[in-house]
Amino acid sequence: MIVVGHYIFDYLSFMPRVIDECFQRILDTAAAIQDPFEQSLFIMVHVPYLQPFEDMNKRVSRLGANISLILRNLCPLSFVDVPESGYSERKASMGSTREARWAGR
C-alpha cells in the first residue's frame, strides 16, 4: 500500500488481475504462433519474465515449452546434457533481454 497525501494506492489488490491478464496475453500470443519451436521458445522466455507464480516460474515455463512440441510428436526439450553453467547463462541472457536468439549460442 502506498500513501501519498490523502490518497491511498493499494497496488496489491489489483495485481492478481493484471498478472492474469498478462498471462492470458502470453498464452494467446503463443497459440497464434504456428512454428512449434518458436512457440516453445516464446513460452520459455516470457513465462518466467512475467513471474505469474510465487515459485517455480522457470520450471513451469520449461514444462509449458514442451507442450507444443509433444502435441506435434516432436521430442521435448531436455537439458540433461547441457552443462549447468551454460544453461544458467543462456537462461539469464534470454530473461534479461527477452530475446530467444541467446538460446542457441
Contacts in CASP RR format, 6 or more apart in sequence:
PFRMAT RR
TARGET T0000
AUTHOR 0000-0000-0000
METHOD contacts of the structure
MODEL  1
MIVVGHYIFDYLSFMPRVIDECFQRILDTAAAIQDPFEQSLFIMVHVPYL
QPFEDMNKRVSRLGANISLILRNLCPLSFVDVPESGYSERKASMGSTREA
RWAGR
1 8 0 8 1.000
1 9 0 8 1.000
1 10 0 8 1.000
1 11 0 8 1.000
1 12 0 8 1.000
2 8 0 8 1.000
2 9 0 8 1.000
2 10 0 8 1.000
2 11 0 8 1.000
3 9 0 8 1.000
19 50 0 8 1.000
19 51 0 8 1.000
19 52 0 8 1.000
20 52 0 8 1.000
22 50 0 8 1.000
22 52 0 8 1.000
23 47 0 8 1.000
23 50 0 8 1.000
23 52 0 8 1.000
26 42 0 8 1.000
26 43 0 8 1.000
26 46 0 8 1.000
26 47 0 8 1.000
26 50 0 8 1.000
29 42 0 8 1.000
29 46 0 8 1.000
30 39 0 8 1.000
30 42 0 8 1.000
30 43 0 8 1.000
30 46 0 8 1.000
30 68 0 8 1.000
33 39 0 8 1.000
33 42 0 8 1.000
36 68 0 8 1.000
36 69 0 8 1.000
36 71 0 8 1.000
36 72 0 8 1.000
36 74 0 8 1.000
37 69 0 8 1.000
38 100 0 8 1.000
39 68 0 8 1.000
40 64 0 8 1.000
40 65 0 8 1.000
40 66 0 8 1.000
40 68 0 8 1.000
40 69 0 8 1.000
40 77 0 8 1.000
41 65 0 8 1.000
41 100 0 8 1.000
41 103 0 8 1.000
42 100 0 8 1.000
43 61 0 8 1.000
43 64 0 8 1.000
43 65 0 8 1.000
43 67 0 8 1.000
43 68 0 8 1.000
44 61 0 8 1.000
44 62 0 8 1.000
44 64 0 8 1.000
44 65 0 8 1.000
44 77 0 8 1.000
44 94 0 8 1.000
44 100 0 8 1.000
44 103 0 8 1.000
45 61 0 8 1.000
45 94 0 8 1.000
45 95 0 8 1.000
45 98 0 8 1.000
45 99 0 8 1.000
45 100 0 8 1.000
46 61 0 8 1.000
46 98 0 8 1.000
47 57 0 8 1.000
47 60 0 8 1.000
47 61 0 8 1.000
47 64 0 8 1.000
48 57 0 8 1.000
48 58 0 8 1.000
48 61 0 8 1.000
48 91 0 8 1.000
48 95 0 8 1.000
49 95 0 8 1.000
49 98 0 8 1.000
50 57 0 8 1.000
51 57 0 8 1.000
53 60 0 8 1.000
58 91 0 8 1.000
62 77 0 8 1.000
62 79 0 8 1.000
65 77 0 8 1.000
66 76 0 8 1.000
66 77 0 8 1.000
69 75 0 8 1.000
69 76 0 8 1.000
69 77 0 8 1.000
70 76 0 8 1.000
79 87 0 8 1.000
90 102 0 8 1.000
90 103 0 8 1.000
90 104 0 8 1.000
90 105 0 8 1.000
93 99 0 8 1.000
93 102 0 8 1.000
93 105 0 8 1.000
94 100 0 8 1.000
94 102 0 8 1.000
94 103 0 8 1.000
END
